Amino acid sequence: KVIRCLNCQRFGHVEAQCRGGDKARSCHNCASNEHLSKECNSNSIACINCIRRNLPKTGHRANSYYCPVF
């Protein structure tokens, strides 16, 4: 089972263990740091993990099985 934080969307820890706090918060749908995934109303899709790594393909959600960071 893959562990992903629901606050920062990074792999390897859960929200209760996240050291990033509010400044690391991001949406797994659109990569916005303005809201969490459950509050997302955006039509755009972007992976925050791929954006952080400057990967060329970011048009998927952070929880996608197609994510190369996953």
C-alpha positions in Angstrom: 0.0 0.0 0.0 1.3 3.4 -1.0 1.2 6.1 1.7 0.6 9.7 0.6 0.0 12.7 2.8 -3.3 14.4 2.2 -1.8 17.8 3.2 1.3 18.1 1.0 0.6 15.2 -1.3 4.1 13.8 -0.9 4.6 10.1 -0.5 6.0 8.3 2.5 4.0 9.9 5.4 0.5 10.7 6.4 -1.2 14.0 7.2 -0.8 13.6 10.9 3.0 13.2 10.4 3.4 16.1 7.9 6.1 18.6 8.9 5.2 21.0 6.2 2.2 22.6 7.9 -0.1 25.0 6.1 2.7 26.3 3.8 3.0 22.8 2.3 -0.7 22.3 1.8 -1.7 21.5 -1.8 -4.6 20.1 -3.7 -4.2 16.6 -5.3 -6.5 17.7 -8.2 -5.0 21.0 -9.4 -1.8 21.5 -7.3 -3.1 24.7 -5.8 -1.8 25.7 -2.4 -5.0 27.8 -1.8 -7.2 24.9 -0.9 -7.3 21.2 -0.1 -8.6 18.6 -2.5 -12.0 18.3 -0.9 -12.6 22.0 -1.5 -11.4 22.0 -5.2 -13.6 23.6 -7.8 -10.9 23.9 -10.5 -11.3 22.4 -14.0 -7.6 22.1 -14.4 -5.6 19.0 -13.4 -2.0 19.2 -12.4 0.3 17.0 -10.2 2.1 18.9 -7.5 4.7 16.2 -7.1 5.7 16.3 -10.8 5.7 20.2 -10.7 8.0 20.1 -7.6 10.4 17.8 -9.6 10.2 19.9 -12.8 8.9 16.9 -14.8 7.5 17.7 -18.2 4.2 15.9 -17.9 2.1 17.3 -15.0 -1.5 16.8 -16.5 -2.6 14.2 -14.0 -3.6 14.2 -10.3 -1.1 13.6 -7.5 -3.0 10.4 -6.7 -2.8 9.0 -10.2 -1.3 5.6 -10.9 0.2 7.1 -14.0 2.3 9.6 -12.0 6.0 8.9 -12.5 6.8 10.0 -8.9 4.3 7.4 -7.7 
